[in-house]
Amino acid sequence: MSHISEGQRLLRLILKRANYATSDIRADPGEPHLAEIEIIRRIEGATIAAENYPASRRQRLNSDPAALAAWENEGGAVRSKQSRPRRFHHFAPQNHPID
C-alpha cells in the first residue's frame, strides 16, 4: 500500500512524463487535467527561467576580460596537477648517535 498523496502522485507523474525537465512539463488531457495544471502553475511560479537566473561570480568575472585578468593575477586561476604543491610527510625523529 502506497503512502503518497494524490498531489505527490500527480507531481511524480508530471515530472516523469517531462523526463524531469521542468521546462517541458505539460498537463495531460486526461481525468486529472485541472489538478495537473494547478501543480504545473506552482512549479512555474517557483522556477527562475535560465535567462533571468542571476549570474554566478565566475560568470560575472568571465564576462569582463579586465576583471578576469585581475582575478588570475590575484591567484584565482586553477592550478594544474603539475604545479600542485608538494605534501611533506612528517616522520618521527630517529635515534641516531651524535658524532
DOVOZA-754722 format. One record per residue: residue number from 1; z negated, y, x negated of N, C-alpha, C in turn; residue in one letter. Coordinates in nm, 2 decimals. Layout:
N
REC   k   n_up n_north n_east  ca_up ca_north ca_east   c_up c_north c_east r
REC NUM      Z       Y      X      Z        Y       X      Z       Y      X A
...
This chain:
99
REC   k   n_up n_north n_east  ca_up ca_north ca_east   c_up c_north c_east r
REC   1   0.00   -0.12  -0.08   0.00     0.00    0.00   0.00    0.12  -0.09 M
REC   2   0.09    0.22  -0.06   0.10     0.34   -0.14   0.00    0.44  -0.09 S
REC   3  -0.05    0.52  -0.19  -0.15     0.62   -0.16  -0.09    0.76  -0.18 H
REC   4   0.04    0.78  -0.17   0.10     0.91   -0.18   0.13    0.97  -0.05 I
REC   5   0.13    1.10  -0.04   0.15     1.17    0.09   0.30    1.17   0.12 S
REC   6   0.34    1.21   0.24   0.48     1.22    0.27   0.54    1.33   0.19 E
REC   7   0.47    1.44   0.17   0.52     1.55    0.08   0.55    1.51  -0.06 G
REC   8   0.46    1.43  -0.12   0.48     1.37   -0.25   0.60    1.28  -0.25 Q
REC   9   0.61    1.20  -0.15   0.72     1.10   -0.14   0.86    1.18  -0.14 R
REC  10   0.86    1.28  -0.05   0.98     1.36   -0.04   1.02    1.44  -0.18 L
REC  11   0.91    1.49  -0.24   0.93     1.56   -0.37   0.99    1.46  -0.47 L
REC  12   0.94    1.34  -0.48   0.99     1.24   -0.57   1.14    1.21  -0.54 R
REC  13   1.16    1.19  -0.41   1.30     1.16   -0.36   1.40    1.27  -0.40 L
REC  14   1.36    1.39  -0.38   1.45     1.51   -0.41   1.47    1.52  -0.56 I
REC  15   1.37    1.51  -0.64   1.38     1.52   -0.78   1.47    1.40  -0.84 L
REC  16   1.44    1.28  -0.79   1.52     1.17   -0.84   1.66    1.18  -0.80 K
REC  17   1.69    1.23  -0.68   1.83     1.24   -0.64   1.90    1.35  -0.72 R
REC  18   1.83    1.45  -0.77   1.89     1.55   -0.86   1.88    1.52  -1.01 A
REC  19   1.84    1.39  -1.03   1.82     1.35   -1.17   1.72    1.44  -1.25 N
REC  20   1.62    1.48  -1.17   1.51     1.57   -1.23   1.55    1.70  -1.28 Y
REC  21   1.67    1.75  -1.24   1.72     1.88   -1.28   1.69    1.97  -1.16 A
REC  22   1.60    2.06  -1.17   1.57     2.15   -1.06   1.68    2.24  -1.02 T
REC  23   1.78    2.26  -1.11   1.89     2.35   -1.08   1.99    2.27  -0.98 S
REC  24   1.97    2.14  -0.97   2.07     2.06   -0.89   2.01    2.00  -0.76 D
REC  25   1.89    2.05  -0.73   1.82     1.99   -0.61   1.89    2.04  -0.48 I
REC  26   1.91    1.95  -0.39   1.97     1.98   -0.26   1.90    1.90  -0.15 R
REC  27   1.90    1.95  -0.03   1.84     1.88    0.08   1.95    1.78   0.13 A
REC  28   1.90    1.66   0.17   1.98     1.56    0.22   2.00    1.58   0.37 D
REC  29   2.11    1.57   0.43   2.13     1.60    0.57   2.06    1.49   0.67 P
REC  30   1.98    1.41   0.62   1.92     1.31    0.70   1.80    1.36   0.78 G
REC  31   1.71    1.27   0.82   1.59     1.30    0.90   1.50    1.40   0.85 E
REC  32   1.45    1.40   0.73   1.35     1.50    0.68   1.41    1.62   0.62 P
REC  33   1.53    1.66   0.67   1.61     1.77    0.62   1.52    1.90   0.61 H
REC  34   1.46    1.94   0.71   1.38     2.07    0.71   1.26    2.06   0.62 L
REC  35   1.20    1.94   0.61   1.09     1.93    0.51   1.14    1.94   0.37 A
REC  36   1.26    1.88   0.34   1.32     1.89    0.21   1.35    2.03   0.18 E
REC  37   1.41    2.10   0.27   1.44     2.25    0.25   1.31    2.33   0.21 I
REC  38   1.20    2.30   0.28   1.08     2.37    0.25   1.03    2.34   0.11 E
REC  39   1.04    2.21   0.07   1.00     2.17   -0.07   1.09    2.24  -0.17 I
REC  40   1.22    2.24  -0.15   1.32     2.30   -0.24   1.29    2.45  -0.25 I
REC  41   1.26    2.52  -0.14   1.23     2.66   -0.15   1.11    2.69  -0.23 R
REC  42   1.01    2.60  -0.22   0.89     2.62   -0.30   0.92    2.60  -0.45 R
REC  43   1.00    2.50  -0.48   1.04     2.48   -0.62   1.12    2.60  -0.67 I
REC  44   1.22    2.64  -0.60   1.30     2.76   -0.64   1.22    2.88  -0.65 E
REC  45   1.12    2.90  -0.57   1.03     3.02   -0.57   0.94    3.02  -0.70 G
REC  46   0.91    2.91  -0.75   0.82     2.90   -0.87   0.90    2.87  -1.00 A
REC  47   1.03    2.87  -0.99   1.11     2.84   -1.11   1.18    2.97  -1.16 T
REC  48   1.17    2.99  -1.29   1.24     3.10   -1.35   1.37    3.06  -1.40 I
REC  49   1.48    3.13  -1.36   1.61     3.10   -1.40   1.63    3.12  -1.55 A
REC  50   1.71    3.04  -1.61   1.73     3.04   -1.76   1.77    3.18  -1.80 A
REC  51   1.85    3.25  -1.73   1.89     3.39   -1.78   1.78    3.49  -1.76 E
REC  52   1.68    3.46  -1.68   1.57     3.55   -1.67   1.44    3.51  -1.74 N
REC  53   1.45    3.40  -1.81   1.34     3.34   -1.89   1.31    3.43  -2.01 Y
REC  54   1.18    3.47  -2.03   1.15     3.56   -2.14   1.19    3.49  -2.28 P
REC  55   1.24    3.57  -2.37   1.29     3.52   -2.50   1.16    3.48  -2.58 A
REC  56   1.17    3.38  -2.66   1.06     3.34   -2.75   1.07    3.43  -2.87 S
REC  57   0.96    3.43  -2.95   0.95     3.51   -3.07   1.07    3.48  -3.16 R
REC  58   1.10    3.35  -3.17   1.21     3.31   -3.26   1.34    3.37  -3.21 R
REC  59   1.37    3.36  -3.08   1.49     3.41   -3.02   1.50    3.56  -3.04 Q
REC  60   1.39    3.63  -3.03   1.39     3.78   -3.05   1.42    3.81  -3.19 R
REC  61   1.36    3.74  -3.28   1.38     3.77   -3.43   1.52    3.73  -3.47 L
REC  62   1.58    3.62  -3.41   1.71     3.58   -3.45   1.82    3.67  -3.39 N
REC  63   1.78    3.75  -3.29   1.88     3.84   -3.22   1.90    3.97  -3.30 S
REC  64   1.81    4.00  -3.40   1.82     4.12   -3.48   1.83    4.08  -3.62 D
REC  65   1.95    4.09  -3.69   1.96     4.04   -3.83   1.86    4.11  -3.92 P
REC  66   1.83    4.24  -3.90   1.74     4.31   -3.99   1.60    4.25  -3.98 A
REC  67   1.56    4.22  -3.85   1.43     4.15   -3.83   1.43    4.01  -3.89 A
REC  68   1.54    3.94  -3.88   1.54     3.81   -3.93   1.53    3.81  -4.08 L
REC  69   1.59    3.91  -4.15   1.58     3.92   -4.30   1.44    3.95  -4.33 A
REC  70   1.37    4.04  -4.26   1.23     4.08   -4.29   1.14    3.96  -4.27 A
REC  71   1.17    3.88  -4.17   1.09     3.76   -4.14   1.10    3.66  -4.25 W
REC  72   1.22    3.64  -4.30   1.24     3.54   -4.41   1.18    3.59  -4.54 E
REC  73   1.18    3.72  -4.56   1.12     3.78   -4.68   0.97    3.77  -4.68 N
REC  74   0.91    3.76  -4.56   0.77     3.75   -4.55   0.72    3.61  -4.55 E
REC  75   0.81    3.51  -4.58   0.77     3.37   -4.59   0.78    3.30  -4.46 G
REC  76   0.85    3.35  -4.37   0.86     3.29   -4.24   0.96    3.18  -4.23 G
REC  77   1.05    3.17  -4.33   1.15     3.06   -4.33   1.09    2.93  -4.35 A
REC  78   1.15    2.83  -4.29   1.10     2.69   -4.30   1.14    2.64  -4.44 V
REC  79   1.05    2.57  -4.51   1.07     2.52   -4.64   1.15    2.39  -4.63 R
REC  80   1.23    2.36  -4.73   1.30     2.23   -4.74   1.20    2.13  -4.79 S
REC  81   1.23    2.01  -4.77   1.14     1.90   -4.82   1.12    1.90  -4.97 K
REC  82   1.23    1.95  -5.05   1.22     1.95   -5.19   1.12    2.06  -5.24 Q
REC  83   1.11    2.17  -5.16   1.02     2.27   -5.21   0.88    2.26  -5.15 S
REC  84   0.85    2.15  -5.09   0.72     2.13   -5.03   0.62    2.13  -5.15 R
REC  85   0.50    2.19  -5.13   0.40     2.19   -5.23   0.35    2.05  -5.26 P
REC  86   0.31    2.03  -5.38   0.25     1.90   -5.42   0.11    1.89  -5.37 R
REC  87   0.08    1.77  -5.33  -0.06     1.74   -5.29  -0.13    1.68  -5.41 R
REC  88  -0.24    1.74  -5.44  -0.32     1.69   -5.56  -0.43    1.59  -5.50 F
REC  89  -0.44    1.48  -5.57  -0.54     1.39   -5.53  -0.66    1.41  -5.62 H
REC  90  -0.77    1.41  -5.56  -0.90     1.43   -5.64  -0.96    1.29  -5.66 H
REC  91  -0.98    1.26  -5.79  -1.04     1.13   -5.83  -1.18    1.16  -5.88 F
REC  92  -1.26    1.06  -5.86  -1.40     1.07   -5.92  -1.39    1.07  -6.07 A
REC  93  -1.47    1.15  -6.13  -1.47     1.16   -6.28  -1.50    1.02  -6.34 P
REC  94  -1.43    0.99  -6.44  -1.45     0.86   -6.51  -1.56    0.88  -6.62 Q
REC  95  -1.63    0.77  -6.65  -1.73     0.78   -6.76  -1.66    0.75  -6.89 N
REC  96  -1.63    0.86  -6.96  -1.57     0.84   -7.10  -1.68    0.89  -7.20 H
REC  97  -1.69    0.82  -7.30  -1.78     0.86   -7.41  -1.73    0.99  -7.47 P
REC  98  -1.82    1.08  -7.50  -1.79     1.21   -7.56  -1.77    1.18  -7.71 I
REC  99  -1.66    1.23  -7.77  -1.64     1.21   -7.91  -1.72    1.30  -7.99 D
